[in-house]
């Protein structure tokens, strides 16, 4: 098991290096000095990896907490990387369906039919530019 002291003093060489903690959790050291927490797991017979954050932004304790949450997902039959992808896509869909996006689309479709006075009033009320 890794200690905070080992992580802080760890240096990478010419190649990427890994410091293993336990059960698939490891710290990847890049040649440029970056330190990334990763979780390596097997799902449906395929080896997969998921990032848990960077050190020191994500501490050892936080990485272990995230790691345990992801291990529970894997043990219950859920692929963490697929779940992240689905959440990201859902978030992007929510952004596309925001009031602002819909108002801008509506505004663009009807722009040619409005008088300048109506356009000024409507733009001011919707804050559409």
Backbone as XML, in Angstrom:
<?xml version="1.0"?>
<chain id="A" units="angstrom">
  <residue number="1" name="UNK">
    <atom name="N" x="0.845" y="-1.175" z="0.000"/>
    <atom name="CA" x="0.000" y="0.000" z="0.000"/>
    <atom name="C" x="0.897" y="1.247" z="0.000"/>
  </residue>
  <residue number="2" name="UNK">
    <atom name="N" x="0.475" y="2.218" z="-0.766"/>
    <atom name="CA" x="1.226" y="3.467" z="-0.874"/>
    <atom name="C" x="1.035" y="4.331" z="0.372"/>
  </residue>
  <residue number="3" name="UNK">
    <atom name="N" x="2.007" y="5.176" z="0.621"/>
    <atom name="CA" x="1.887" y="6.170" z="1.674"/>
    <atom name="C" x="1.977" y="7.557" z="1.036"/>
  </residue>
  <residue number="4" name="UNK">
    <atom name="N" x="1.498" y="8.551" z="1.731"/>
    <atom name="CA" x="1.557" y="9.923" z="1.222"/>
    <atom name="C" x="2.997" y="10.361" z="0.983"/>
  </residue>
  <residue number="5" name="UNK">
    <atom name="N" x="3.892" y="9.952" z="1.851"/>
    <atom name="CA" x="5.305" y="10.318" z="1.722"/>
    <atom name="C" x="5.910" y="9.736" z="0.444"/>
  </residue>
  <residue number="6" name="UNK">
    <atom name="N" x="5.597" y="8.471" z="0.136"/>
    <atom name="CA" x="6.091" y="7.837" z="-1.085"/>
    <atom name="C" x="5.604" y="8.573" z="-2.325"/>
  </residue>
  <residue number="7" name="UNK">
    <atom name="N" x="4.357" y="8.986" z="-2.292"/>
    <atom name="CA" x="3.763" y="9.673" z="-3.438"/>
    <atom name="C" x="4.410" y="11.037" z="-3.651"/>
  </residue>
  <residue number="8" name="UNK">
    <atom name="N" x="4.587" y="11.782" z="-2.584"/>
    <atom name="CA" x="5.170" y="13.118" z="-2.690"/>
    <atom name="C" x="6.609" y="13.095" z="-3.174"/>
  </residue>
  <residue number="9" name="UNK">
    <atom name="N" x="7.363" y="12.081" z="-2.777"/>
    <atom name="CA" x="8.772" y="12.023" z="-3.155"/>
    <atom name="C" x="9.020" y="11.257" z="-4.447"/>
  </residue>
  <residue number="10" name="UNK">
    <atom name="N" x="8.004" y="10.641" z="-5.001"/>
    <atom name="CA" x="8.168" y="9.828" z="-6.213"/>
    <atom name="C" x="8.533" y="10.704" z="-7.407"/>
  </residue>
  <residue number="11" name="UNK">
    <atom name="N" x="9.501" y="10.250" z="-8.151"/>
    <atom name="CA" x="9.956" y="10.942" z="-9.358"/>
    <atom name="C" x="9.830" y="9.977" z="-10.529"/>
  </residue>
  <residue number="12" name="UNK">
    <atom name="N" x="9.476" y="10.522" z="-11.688"/>
    <atom name="CA" x="9.417" y="9.676" z="-12.872"/>
    <atom name="C" x="10.740" y="9.766" z="-13.608"/>
  </residue>
  <residue number="13" name="UNK">
    <atom name="N" x="10.997" y="8.768" z="-14.414"/>
    <atom name="CA" x="12.232" y="8.750" z="-15.190"/>
    <atom name="C" x="11.952" y="9.109" z="-16.636"/>
  </residue>
  <residue number="14" name="UNK">
    <atom name="N" x="12.618" y="8.404" z="-17.538"/>
    <atom name="CA" x="12.453" y="8.646" z="-18.970"/>
    <atom name="C" x="11.127" y="8.096" z="-19.486"/>
  </residue>
  <residue number="15" name="UNK">
    <atom name="N" x="10.582" y="7.103" z="-18.785"/>
    <atom name="CA" x="9.329" y="6.475" z="-19.195"/>
    <atom name="C" x="8.281" y="6.682" z="-18.115"/>
  </residue>
  <residue number="16" name="UNK">
    <atom name="N" x="7.012" y="6.477" z="-18.517"/>
    <atom name="CA" x="5.933" y="6.529" z="-17.535"/>
    <atom name="C" x="6.134" y="5.384" z="-16.542"/>
  </residue>
  <residue number="17" name="UNK">
    <atom name="N" x="5.788" y="5.643" z="-15.299"/>
    <atom name="CA" x="5.996" y="4.672" z="-14.235"/>
    <atom name="C" x="4.730" y="4.556" z="-13.416"/>
  </residue>
  <residue number="18" name="UNK">
    <atom name="N" x="4.497" y="3.397" z="-12.830"/>
    <atom name="CA" x="3.302" y="3.186" z="-12.015"/>
    <atom name="C" x="3.674" y="2.769" z="-10.601"/>
  </residue>
  <residue number="19" name="UNK">
    <atom name="N" x="2.998" y="3.395" z="-9.654"/>
    <atom name="CA" x="3.135" y="3.012" z="-8.251"/>
    <atom name="C" x="1.795" y="2.401" z="-7.835"/>
  </residue>
  <residue number="20" name="UNK">
    <atom name="N" x="1.792" y="1.110" z="-7.556"/>
    <atom name="CA" x="0.550" y="0.401" z="-7.259"/>
    <atom name="C" x="0.185" y="0.508" z="-5.788"/>
  </residue>
  <residue number="21" name="UNK">
    <atom name="N" x="-1.115" y="0.708" z="-5.546"/>
    <atom name="CA" x="-1.631" y="0.764" z="-4.187"/>
    <atom name="C" x="-2.251" y="-0.599" z="-3.859"/>
  </residue>
  <residue number="22" name="UNK">
    <atom name="N" x="-3.469" y="-0.842" z="-4.294"/>
    <atom name="CA" x="-4.127" y="-2.128" z="-4.041"/>
    <atom name="C" x="-5.359" y="-2.250" z="-4.932"/>
  </residue>
  <residue number="23" name="UNK">
    <atom name="N" x="-5.684" y="-3.483" z="-5.297"/>
    <atom name="CA" x="-6.916" y="-3.810" z="-6.025"/>
    <atom name="C" x="-7.128" y="-2.990" z="-7.293"/>
  </residue>
  <residue number="24" name="UNK">
    <atom name="N" x="-6.076" y="-2.718" z="-8.021"/>
    <atom name="CA" x="-6.195" y="-2.014" z="-9.285"/>
    <atom name="C" x="-5.976" y="-0.515" z="-9.221"/>
  </residue>
  <residue number="25" name="UNK">
    <atom name="N" x="-5.836" y="0.047" z="-8.045"/>
    <atom name="CA" x="-5.576" y="1.481" z="-7.904"/>
    <atom name="C" x="-4.074" y="1.716" z="-8.023"/>
  </residue>
  <residue number="26" name="UNK">
    <atom name="N" x="-3.695" y="2.675" z="-8.850"/>
    <atom name="CA" x="-2.284" y="3.022" z="-8.964"/>
    <atom name="C" x="-2.121" y="4.486" z="-9.330"/>
  </residue>
  <residue number="27" name="UNK">
    <atom name="N" x="-0.908" y="4.980" z="-9.109"/>
    <atom name="CA" x="-0.538" y="6.341" z="-9.453"/>
    <atom name="C" x="0.408" y="6.261" z="-10.635"/>
  </residue>
  <residue number="28" name="UNK">
    <atom name="N" x="0.044" y="6.906" z="-11.727"/>
    <atom name="CA" x="0.882" y="6.892" z="-12.925"/>
    <atom name="C" x="1.706" y="8.172" z="-12.962"/>
  </residue>
  <residue number="29" name="UNK">
    <atom name="N" x="3.022" y="8.010" z="-13.058"/>
    <atom name="CA" x="3.943" y="9.141" z="-13.099"/>
    <atom name="C" x="4.392" y="9.335" z="-14.541"/>
  </residue>
  <residue number="30" name="UNK">
    <atom name="N" x="4.141" y="10.510" z="-15.095"/>
    <atom name="CA" x="4.555" y="10.771" z="-16.474"/>
    <atom name="C" x="5.975" y="11.321" z="-16.484"/>
  </residue>
  <residue number="31" name="UNK">
    <atom name="N" x="6.679" y="11.186" z="-17.610"/>
    <atom name="CA" x="8.038" y="11.729" z="-17.697"/>
    <atom name="C" x="8.094" y="13.248" z="-17.482"/>
  </residue>
  <residue number="32" name="UNK">
    <atom name="N" x="7.014" y="13.929" z="-17.742"/>
    <atom name="CA" x="6.969" y="15.387" z="-17.562"/>
    <atom name="C" x="6.627" y="15.808" z="-16.137"/>
  </residue>
  <residue number="33" name="UNK">
    <atom name="N" x="6.384" y="14.850" z="-15.266"/>
    <atom name="CA" x="6.147" y="15.169" z="-13.865"/>
    <atom name="C" x="4.706" y="15.076" z="-13.403"/>
  </residue>
  <residue number="34" name="UNK">
    <atom name="N" x="3.758" y="14.799" z="-14.288"/>
    <atom name="CA" x="2.360" y="14.673" z="-13.888"/>
    <atom name="C" x="2.116" y="13.379" z="-13.124"/>
  </residue>
  <residue number="35" name="UNK">
    <atom name="N" x="1.162" y="13.429" z="-12.209"/>
    <atom name="CA" x="0.814" y="12.254" z="-11.411"/>
    <atom name="C" x="-0.700" y="12.049" z="-11.494"/>
  </residue>
  <residue number="36" name="UNK">
    <atom name="N" x="-1.123" y="10.931" z="-12.115"/>
    <atom name="CA" x="-2.535" y="10.640" z="-12.313"/>
    <atom name="C" x="-2.926" y="9.391" z="-11.563"/>
  </residue>
  <residue number="37" name="UNK">
    <atom name="N" x="-4.051" y="9.487" z="-10.848"/>
    <atom name="CA" x="-4.640" y="8.312" z="-10.204"/>
    <atom name="C" x="-5.440" y="7.561" z="-11.251"/>
  </residue>
  <residue number="38" name="UNK">
    <atom name="N" x="-5.263" y="6.249" z="-11.305"/>
    <atom name="CA" x="-5.987" y="5.416" z="-12.252"/>
    <atom name="C" x="-6.481" y="4.154" z="-11.542"/>
  </residue>
  <residue number="39" name="UNK">
    <atom name="N" x="-7.571" y="3.635" z="-12.084"/>
    <atom name="CA" x="-8.136" y="2.375" z="-11.602"/>
    <atom name="C" x="-8.190" y="1.427" z="-12.786"/>
  </residue>
  <residue number="40" name="UNK">
    <atom name="N" x="-7.497" y="0.296" z="-12.672"/>
    <atom name="CA" x="-7.476" y="-0.711" z="-13.720"/>
    <atom name="C" x="-8.388" y="-1.848" z="-13.283"/>
  </residue>
  <residue number="41" name="UNK">
    <atom name="N" x="-9.312" y="-2.216" z="-14.168"/>
    <atom name="CA" x="-10.265" y="-3.265" z="-13.836"/>
    <atom name="C" x="-10.580" y="-4.084" z="-15.088"/>
  </residue>
  <residue number="42" name="UNK">
    <atom name="N" x="-11.231" y="-5.213" z="-14.885"/>
    <atom name="CA" x="-11.645" y="-6.066" z="-15.990"/>
    <atom name="C" x="-13.162" y="-6.092" z="-16.015"/>
  </residue>
  <residue number="43" name="UNK">
    <atom name="N" x="-13.716" y="-5.835" z="-17.205"/>
    <atom name="CA" x="-15.161" y="-5.860" z="-17.366"/>
    <atom name="C" x="-15.485" y="-6.590" z="-18.657"/>
  </residue>
  <residue number="44" name="UNK">
    <atom name="N" x="-16.314" y="-7.592" z="-18.582"/>
    <atom name="CA" x="-16.689" y="-8.428" z="-19.733"/>
    <atom name="C" x="-15.446" y="-8.989" z="-20.432"/>
  </residue>
  <residue number="45" name="UNK">
    <atom name="N" x="-14.472" y="-9.397" z="-19.644"/>
    <atom name="CA" x="-13.273" y="-10.002" z="-20.191"/>
    <atom name="C" x="-12.268" y="-9.038" z="-20.795"/>
  </residue>
  <residue number="46" name="UNK">
    <atom name="N" x="-12.527" y="-7.733" z="-20.699"/>
    <atom name="CA" x="-11.610" y="-6.740" z="-21.248"/>
    <atom name="C" x="-11.001" y="-5.910" z="-20.121"/>
  </residue>
  <residue number="47" name="UNK">
    <atom name="N" x="-9.708" y="-5.633" z="-20.272"/>
    <atom name="CA" x="-9.040" y="-4.778" z="-19.301"/>
    <atom name="C" x="-9.357" y="-3.323" z="-19.630"/>
  </residue>
  <residue number="48" name="UNK">
    <atom name="N" x="-9.772" y="-2.578" z="-18.619"/>
    <atom name="CA" x="-10.120" y="-1.166" z="-18.805"/>
    <atom name="C" x="-9.479" y="-0.340" z="-17.714"/>
  </residue>
  <residue number="49" name="UNK">
    <atom name="N" x="-9.378" y="0.960" z="-17.977"/>
    <atom name="CA" x="-8.823" y="1.901" z="-17.004"/>
    <atom name="C" x="-9.715" y="3.127" z="-16.945"/>
  </residue>
  <residue number="50" name="UNK">
    <atom name="N" x="-9.760" y="3.715" z="-15.774"/>
    <atom name="CA" x="-10.505" y="4.953" z="-15.600"/>
    <atom name="C" x="-9.674" y="5.877" z="-14.717"/>
  </residue>
  <residue number="51" name="UNK">
    <atom name="N" x="-9.692" y="7.165" z="-15.042"/>
    <atom name="CA" x="-8.926" y="8.152" z="-14.291"/>
    <atom name="C" x="-9.717" y="8.613" z="-13.070"/>
  </residue>
  <residue number="52" name="UNK">
    <atom name="N" x="-9.001" y="8.828" z="-11.979"/>
    <atom name="CA" x="-9.636" y="9.283" z="-10.738"/>
    <atom name="C" x="-9.217" y="10.688" z="-10.344"/>
  </residue>
  <residue number="53" name="UNK">
    <atom name="N" x="-8.370" y="11.319" z="-11.143"/>
    <atom name="CA" x="-7.909" y="12.667" z="-10.834"/>
    <atom name="C" x="-6.392" y="12.725" z="-10.795"/>
  </residue>
  <residue number="54" name="UNK">
    <atom name="N" x="-5.890" y="13.912" z="-10.519"/>
    <atom name="CA" x="-4.445" y="14.119" z="-10.460"/>
    <atom name="C" x="-4.006" y="14.377" z="-9.029"/>
  </residue>
  <residue number="55" name="UNK">
    <atom name="N" x="-2.780" y="14.024" z="-8.752"/>
    <atom name="CA" x="-2.191" y="14.324" z="-7.453"/>
    <atom name="C" x="-1.451" y="15.643" z="-7.582"/>
  </residue>
  <residue number="56" name="UNK">
    <atom name="N" x="-1.553" y="16.574" z="-6.720"/>
    <atom name="CA" x="-2.100" y="16.584" z="-5.368"/>
    <atom name="C" x="-3.559" y="17.034" z="-5.274"/>
  </residue>
  <residue number="57" name="UNK">
    <atom name="N" x="-4.196" y="17.382" z="-6.408"/>
    <atom name="CA" x="-5.607" y="17.799" z="-6.355"/>
    <atom name="C" x="-6.484" y="16.706" z="-5.743"/>
  </residue>
  <residue number="58" name="UNK">
    <atom name="N" x="-6.186" y="15.461" z="-6.071"/>
    <atom name="CA" x="-6.890" y="14.324" z="-5.500"/>
    <atom name="C" x="-5.911" y="13.615" z="-4.564"/>
  </residue>
  <residue number="59" name="UNK">
    <atom name="N" x="-6.215" y="13.646" z="-3.295"/>
    <atom name="CA" x="-5.317" y="13.052" z="-2.301"/>
    <atom name="C" x="-5.402" y="11.525" z="-2.348"/>
  </residue>
  <residue number="60" name="UNK">
    <atom name="N" x="-4.520" y="10.881" z="-1.627"/>
    <atom name="CA" x="-4.517" y="9.430" z="-1.545"/>
    <atom name="C" x="-5.834" y="8.920" z="-0.966"/>
  </residue>
  <residue number="61" name="UNK">
    <atom name="N" x="-6.313" y="9.559" z="0.077"/>
    <atom name="CA" x="-7.568" y="9.138" z="0.708"/>
    <atom name="C" x="-8.748" y="9.318" z="-0.247"/>
  </residue>
  <residue number="62" name="UNK">
    <atom name="N" x="-8.790" y="10.439" z="-0.967"/>
    <atom name="CA" x="-9.873" y="10.682" z="-1.918"/>
    <atom name="C" x="-9.821" y="9.681" z="-3.068"/>
  </residue>
  <residue number="63" name="UNK">
    <atom name="N" x="-8.617" y="9.374" z="-3.533"/>
    <atom name="CA" x="-8.464" y="8.391" z="-4.616"/>
    <atom name="C" x="-8.945" y="7.021" z="-4.154"/>
  </residue>
  <residue number="64" name="UNK">
    <atom name="N" x="-8.626" y="6.660" z="-2.924"/>
    <atom name="CA" x="-9.082" y="5.368" z="-2.395"/>
    <atom name="C" x="-10.596" y="5.328" z="-2.264"/>
  </residue>
  <residue number="65" name="UNK">
    <atom name="N" x="-11.212" y="6.448" z="-1.856"/>
    <atom name="CA" x="-12.677" y="6.507" z="-1.756"/>
    <atom name="C" x="-13.320" y="6.332" z="-3.134"/>
  </residue>
  <residue number="66" name="UNK">
    <atom name="N" x="-12.816" y="7.064" z="-4.115"/>
    <atom name="CA" x="-13.343" y="6.950" z="-5.475"/>
    <atom name="C" x="-13.153" y="5.537" z="-6.005"/>
  </residue>
  <residue number="67" name="UNK">
    <atom name="N" x="-11.993" y="4.969" z="-5.712"/>
    <atom name="CA" x="-11.658" y="3.616" z="-6.145"/>
    <atom name="C" x="-12.658" y="2.607" z="-5.585"/>
  </residue>
  <residue number="68" name="UNK">
    <atom name="N" x="-12.974" y="2.727" z="-4.302"/>
    <atom name="CA" x="-13.936" y="1.809" z="-3.683"/>
    <atom name="C" x="-15.318" y="1.942" z="-4.312"/>
  </residue>
  <residue number="69" name="UNK">
    <atom name="N" x="-15.737" y="3.176" z="-4.592"/>
    <atom name="CA" x="-17.035" y="3.390" z="-5.243"/>
    <atom name="C" x="-17.072" y="2.714" z="-6.612"/>
  </residue>
  <residue number="70" name="UNK">
    <atom name="N" x="-15.992" y="2.851" z="-7.364"/>
    <atom name="CA" x="-15.933" y="2.241" z="-8.688"/>
    <atom name="C" x="-15.862" y="0.720" z="-8.605"/>
  </residue>
  <residue number="71" name="UNK">
    <atom name="N" x="-15.163" y="0.198" z="-7.612"/>
    <atom name="CA" x="-15.114" y="-1.262" z="-7.431"/>
    <atom name="C" x="-16.498" y="-1.816" z="-7.144"/>
  </residue>
  <residue number="72" name="UNK">
    <atom name="N" x="-17.290" y="-1.082" z="-6.374"/>
    <atom name="CA" x="-18.666" y="-1.518" z="-6.083"/>
    <atom name="C" x="-19.501" y="-1.545" z="-7.360"/>
  </residue>
  <residue number="73" name="UNK">
    <atom name="N" x="-19.298" y="-0.553" z="-8.237"/>
    <atom name="CA" x="-20.013" y="-0.548" z="-9.511"/>
    <atom name="C" x="-19.646" y="-1.773" z="-10.344"/>
  </residue>
  <residue number="74" name="UNK">
    <atom name="N" x="-18.351" y="-2.057" z="-10.435"/>
    <atom name="CA" x="-17.897" y="-3.211" z="-11.219"/>
    <atom name="C" x="-18.472" y="-4.499" z="-10.646"/>
  </residue>
  <residue number="75" name="UNK">
    <atom name="N" x="-18.460" y="-4.636" z="-9.320"/>
    <atom name="CA" x="-18.965" y="-5.867" z="-8.702"/>
    <atom name="C" x="-20.482" y="-6.014" z="-8.873"/>
  </residue>
  <residue number="76" name="UNK">
    <atom name="N" x="-21.182" y="-4.898" z="-9.085"/>
    <atom name="CA" x="-22.626" y="-4.983" z="-9.320"/>
    <atom name="C" x="-22.972" y="-5.061" z="-10.813"/>
  </residue>
  <residue number="77" name="UNK">
    <atom name="N" x="-21.945" y="-5.177" z="-11.661"/>
    <atom name="CA" x="-22.186" y="-5.384" z="-13.085"/>
    <atom name="C" x="-22.298" y="-4.115" z="-13.906"/>
  </residue>
  <residue number="78" name="UNK">
    <atom name="N" x="-21.814" y="-3.002" z="-13.396"/>
    <atom name="CA" x="-21.876" y="-1.725" z="-14.112"/>
    <atom name="C" x="-20.459" y="-1.323" z="-14.507"/>
  </residue>
  <residue number="79" name="UNK">
    <atom name="N" x="-20.273" y="-0.972" z="-15.781"/>
    <atom name="CA" x="-18.974" y="-0.532" z="-16.278"/>
    <atom name="C" x="-18.808" y="0.953" z="-15.953"/>
  </residue>
  <residue number="80" name="UNK">
    <atom name="N" x="-17.842" y="1.314" z="-15.096"/>
    <atom name="CA" x="-17.670" y="2.718" z="-14.704"/>
    <atom name="C" x="-17.388" y="3.654" z="-15.876"/>
  </residue>
  <residue number="81" name="UNK">
    <atom name="N" x="-16.592" y="3.220" z="-16.845"/>
    <atom name="CA" x="-16.287" y="4.106" z="-17.971"/>
    <atom name="C" x="-17.533" y="4.318" z="-18.841"/>
  </residue>
  <residue number="82" name="UNK">
    <atom name="N" x="-18.347" y="3.300" z="-19.015"/>
    <atom name="CA" x="-19.593" y="3.452" z="-19.779"/>
    <atom name="C" x="-20.571" y="4.356" z="-19.035"/>
  </residue>
  <residue number="83" name="UNK">
    <atom name="N" x="-20.597" y="4.228" z="-17.716"/>
    <atom name="CA" x="-21.475" y="5.079" z="-16.917"/>
    <atom name="C" x="-21.047" y="6.542" z="-17.024"/>
  </residue>
  <residue number="84" name="UNK">
    <atom name="N" x="-19.745" y="6.807" z="-16.958"/>
    <atom name="CA" x="-19.245" y="8.179" z="-17.101"/>
    <atom name="C" x="-19.607" y="8.756" z="-18.456"/>
  </residue>
  <residue number="85" name="UNK">
    <atom name="N" x="-19.434" y="7.940" z="-19.491"/>
    <atom name="CA" x="-19.748" y="8.384" z="-20.850"/>
    <atom name="C" x="-21.228" y="8.736" z="-20.953"/>
  </residue>
  <residue number="86" name="UNK">
    <atom name="N" x="-22.102" y="7.899" z="-20.385"/>
    <atom name="CA" x="-23.538" y="8.152" z="-20.428"/>
    <atom name="C" x="-23.899" y="9.426" z="-19.670"/>
  </residue>
  <residue number="87" name="UNK">
    <atom name="N" x="-23.276" y="9.643" z="-18.531"/>
    <atom name="CA" x="-23.544" y="10.862" z="-17.760"/>
    <atom name="C" x="-23.086" y="12.102" z="-18.510"/>
  </residue>
  <residue number="88" name="UNK">
    <atom name="N" x="-21.928" y="12.015" z="-19.177"/>
    <atom name="CA" x="-21.410" y="13.144" z="-19.956"/>
    <atom name="C" x="-22.349" y="13.463" z="-21.120"/>
  </residue>
  <residue number="89" name="UNK">
    <atom name="N" x="-22.813" y="12.426" z="-21.812"/>
    <atom name="CA" x="-23.731" y="12.640" z="-22.938"/>
    <atom name="C" x="-25.055" y="13.224" z="-22.464"/>
  </residue>
  <residue number="90" name="UNK">
    <atom name="N" x="-25.537" y="12.769" z="-21.314"/>
    <atom name="CA" x="-26.779" y="13.313" z="-20.771"/>
    <atom name="C" x="-26.612" y="14.782" z="-20.411"/>
  </residue>
  <residue number="91" name="UNK">
    <atom name="N" x="-25.457" y="15.135" z="-19.864"/>
    <atom name="CA" x="-25.174" y="16.525" z="-19.522"/>
    <atom name="C" x="-25.131" y="17.400" z="-20.773"/>
  </residue>
  <residue number="92" name="UNK">
    <atom name="N" x="-24.514" y="16.890" z="-21.838"/>
    <atom name="CA" x="-24.448" y="17.641" z="-23.090"/>
    <atom name="C" x="-25.841" y="17.827" z="-23.680"/>
  </residue>
  <residue number="93" name="UNK">
    <atom name="N" x="-26.679" y="16.807" z="-23.559"/>
    <atom name="CA" x="-28.051" y="16.911" z="-24.050"/>
    <atom name="C" x="-28.816" y="17.958" z="-23.250"/>
  </residue>
  <residue number="94" name="UNK">
    <atom name="N" x="-28.603" y="17.982" z="-21.931"/>
    <atom name="CA" x="-29.252" y="18.990" z="-21.092"/>
    <atom name="C" x="-28.822" y="20.392" z="-21.505"/>
  </residue>
  <residue number="95" name="UNK">
    <atom name="N" x="-27.541" y="20.562" z="-21.827"/>
    <atom name="CA" x="-27.044" y="21.862" z="-22.265"/>
    <atom name="C" x="-27.707" y="22.287" z="-23.566"/>
  </residue>
  <residue number="96" name="UNK">
    <atom name="N" x="-27.901" y="21.337" z="-24.473"/>
    <atom name="CA" x="-28.524" y="21.651" z="-25.754"/>
    <atom name="C" x="-29.995" y="21.999" z="-25.599"/>
  </residue>
  <residue number="97" name="UNK">
    <atom name="N" x="-30.628" y="21.470" z="-24.569"/>
    <atom name="CA" x="-32.044" y="21.731" z="-24.348"/>
    <atom name="C" x="-32.296" y="22.840" z="-23.341"/>
  </residue>
  <residue number="98" name="UNK">
    <atom name="N" x="-31.281" y="23.619" z="-23.036"/>
    <atom name="CA" x="-31.468" y="24.702" z="-22.091"/>
    <atom name="C" x="-32.368" y="25.778" z="-22.716"/>
  </residue>
  <residue number="99" name="UNK">
    <atom name="N" x="-32.944" y="26.603" z="-21.885"/>
    <atom name="CA" x="-33.823" y="27.652" z="-22.373"/>
    <atom name="C" x="-33.094" y="28.559" z="-23.349"/>
  </residue>
  <residue number="100" name="UNK">
    <atom name="N" x="-31.864" y="28.902" z="-23.029"/>
    <atom name="CA" x="-31.106" y="29.797" z="-23.895"/>
    <atom name="C" x="-30.937" y="29.207" z="-25.293"/>
  </residue>
  <residue number="101" name="UNK">
    <atom name="N" x="-30.577" y="27.938" z="-25.370"/>
    <atom name="CA" x="-30.359" y="27.314" z="-26.676"/>
    <atom name="C" x="-31.662" y="27.257" z="-27.483"/>
  </residue>
  <residue number="102" name="UNK">
    <atom name="N" x="-32.742" y="26.914" z="-26.829"/>
    <atom name="CA" x="-34.031" y="26.842" z="-27.517"/>
    <atom name="C" x="-34.479" y="28.239" z="-27.937"/>
  </residue>
  <residue number="103" name="UNK">
    <atom name="N" x="-34.267" y="29.232" z="-27.067"/>
    <atom name="CA" x="-34.649" y="30.606" z="-27.401"/>
    <atom name="C" x="-33.830" y="31.127" z="-28.580"/>
  </residue>
  <residue number="104" name="UNK">
    <atom name="N" x="-32.554" y="30.819" z="-28.608"/>
    <atom name="CA" x="-31.714" y="31.248" z="-29.734"/>
    <atom name="C" x="-32.164" y="30.604" z="-31.047"/>
  </residue>
  <residue number="105" name="UNK">
    <atom name="N" x="-32.506" y="29.342" z="-30.997"/>
    <atom name="CA" x="-32.982" y="28.651" z="-32.203"/>
    <atom name="C" x="-34.302" y="29.266" z="-32.682"/>
  </residue>
  <residue number="106" name="UNK">
    <atom name="N" x="-35.215" y="29.500" z="-31.763"/>
    <atom name="CA" x="-36.502" y="30.104" z="-32.093"/>
    <atom name="C" x="-36.299" y="31.505" z="-32.677"/>
  </residue>
  <residue number="107" name="UNK">
    <atom name="N" x="-35.404" y="32.259" z="-32.049"/>
    <atom name="CA" x="-35.096" y="33.609" z="-32.491"/>
    <atom name="C" x="-34.551" y="33.604" z="-33.918"/>
  </residue>
  <residue number="108" name="UNK">
    <atom name="N" x="-33.637" y="32.706" z="-34.216"/>
    <atom name="CA" x="-33.025" y="32.631" z="-35.544"/>
    <atom name="C" x="-34.050" y="32.240" z="-36.612"/>
  </residue>
  <residue number="109" name="UNK">
    <atom name="N" x="-34.985" y="31.364" z="-36.261"/>
    <atom name="CA" x="-35.988" y="30.914" z="-37.225"/>
    <atom name="C" x="-36.962" y="32.027" z="-37.596"/>
  </residue>
  <residue number="110" name="UNK">
    <atom name="N" x="-37.281" y="32.912" z="-36.681"/>
    <atom name="CA" x="-38.300" y="33.930" z="-36.921"/>
    <atom name="C" x="-37.733" y="35.323" z="-37.189"/>
  </residue>
  <residue number="111" name="UNK">
    <atom name="N" x="-36.441" y="35.452" z="-37.177"/>
    <atom name="CA" x="-35.769" y="36.737" z="-37.317"/>
    <atom name="C" x="-36.205" y="37.499" z="-38.571"/>
  </residue>
  <residue number="112" name="UNK">
    <atom name="N" x="-36.349" y="36.841" z="-39.699"/>
    <atom name="CA" x="-36.654" y="37.501" z="-40.968"/>
    <atom name="C" x="-38.079" y="38.067" z="-41.013"/>
  </residue>
  <residue number="113" name="UNK">
    <atom name="N" x="-38.982" y="37.561" z="-40.201"/>
    <atom name="CA" x="-40.380" y="37.996" z="-40.264"/>
    <atom name="C" x="-40.706" y="39.134" z="-39.303"/>
  </residue>
  <residue number="114" name="UNK">
    <atom name="N" x="-39.795" y="39.541" z="-38.442"/>
    <atom name="CA" x="-40.087" y="40.564" z="-37.450"/>
    <atom name="C" x="-39.677" y="41.954" z="-37.925"/>
  </residue>
  <residue number="115" name="UNK">
    <atom name="N" x="-40.432" y="42.946" z="-37.447"/>
    <atom name="CA" x="-40.070" y="44.336" z="-37.727"/>
    <atom name="C" x="-38.926" y="44.729" z="-36.807"/>
  </residue>
  <residue number="116" name="UNK">
    <atom name="N" x="-38.162" y="45.769" z="-37.166"/>
    <atom name="CA" x="-37.039" y="46.191" z="-36.306"/>
    <atom name="C" x="-37.471" y="46.543" z="-34.886"/>
  </residue>
  <residue number="117" name="UNK">
    <atom name="N" x="-38.627" y="47.187" z="-34.721"/>
    <atom name="CA" x="-39.098" y="47.561" z="-33.381"/>
    <atom name="C" x="-39.423" y="46.325" z="-32.543"/>
  </residue>
  <residue number="118" name="UNK">
    <atom name="N" x="-40.103" y="45.370" z="-33.164"/>
    <atom name="CA" x="-40.451" y="44.134" z="-32.445"/>
    <atom name="C" x="-39.182" y="43.350" z="-32.080"/>
  </residue>
  <residue number="119" name="UNK">
    <atom name="N" x="-38.230" y="43.337" z="-32.998"/>
    <atom name="CA" x="-36.976" y="42.629" z="-32.757"/>
    <atom name="C" x="-36.223" y="43.233" z="-31.565"/>
  </residue>
  <residue number="120" name="UNK">
    <atom name="N" x="-36.201" y="44.562" z="-31.477"/>
    <atom name="CA" x="-35.520" y="45.241" z="-30.374"/>
    <atom name="C" x="-36.206" y="44.908" z="-29.046"/>
  </residue>
  <residue number="121" name="UNK">
    <atom name="N" x="-37.524" y="44.980" z="-29.008"/>
    <atom name="CA" x="-38.270" y="44.669" z="-27.786"/>
    <atom name="C" x="-38.071" y="43.216" z="-27.364"/>
  </residue>
  <residue number="122" name="UNK">
    <atom name="N" x="-38.184" y="42.330" z="-28.319"/>
    <atom name="CA" x="-38.060" y="40.908" z="-28.025"/>
    <atom name="C" x="-36.634" y="40.550" z="-27.581"/>
  </residue>
  <residue number="123" name="UNK">
    <atom name="N" x="-35.660" y="41.083" z="-28.262"/>
    <atom name="CA" x="-34.266" y="40.813" z="-27.907"/>
    <atom name="C" x="-33.955" y="41.296" z="-26.500"/>
  </residue>
  <residue number="124" name="UNK">
    <atom name="N" x="-34.466" y="42.452" z="-26.146"/>
    <atom name="CA" x="-34.230" y="42.993" z="-24.806"/>
    <atom name="C" x="-34.891" y="42.130" z="-23.736"/>
  </residue>
  <residue number="125" name="UNK">
    <atom name="N" x="-36.081" y="41.611" z="-24.035"/>
    <atom name="CA" x="-36.782" y="40.806" z="-23.038"/>
    <atom name="C" x="-36.177" y="39.415" z="-22.877"/>
  </residue>
  <residue number="126" name="UNK">
    <atom name="N" x="-35.611" y="38.876" z="-23.947"/>
    <atom name="CA" x="-35.019" y="37.543" z="-23.884"/>
    <atom name="C" x="-33.509" y="37.579" z="-23.688"/>
  </residue>
  <residue number="127" name="UNK">
    <atom name="N" x="-32.929" y="38.740" z="-23.817"/>
    <atom name="CA" x="-31.481" y="38.915" z="-23.742"/>
    <atom name="C" x="-30.804" y="38.014" z="-24.773"/>
  </residue>
  <residue number="128" name="UNK">
    <atom name="N" x="-31.298" y="38.080" z="-25.995"/>
    <atom name="CA" x="-30.737" y="37.313" z="-27.100"/>
    <atom name="C" x="-29.975" y="38.287" z="-27.972"/>
  </residue>
  <residue number="129" name="UNK">
    <atom name="N" x="-28.766" y="37.931" z="-28.319"/>
    <atom name="CA" x="-27.992" y="38.825" z="-29.185"/>
    <atom name="C" x="-27.766" y="38.206" z="-30.533"/>
  </residue>
</chain>
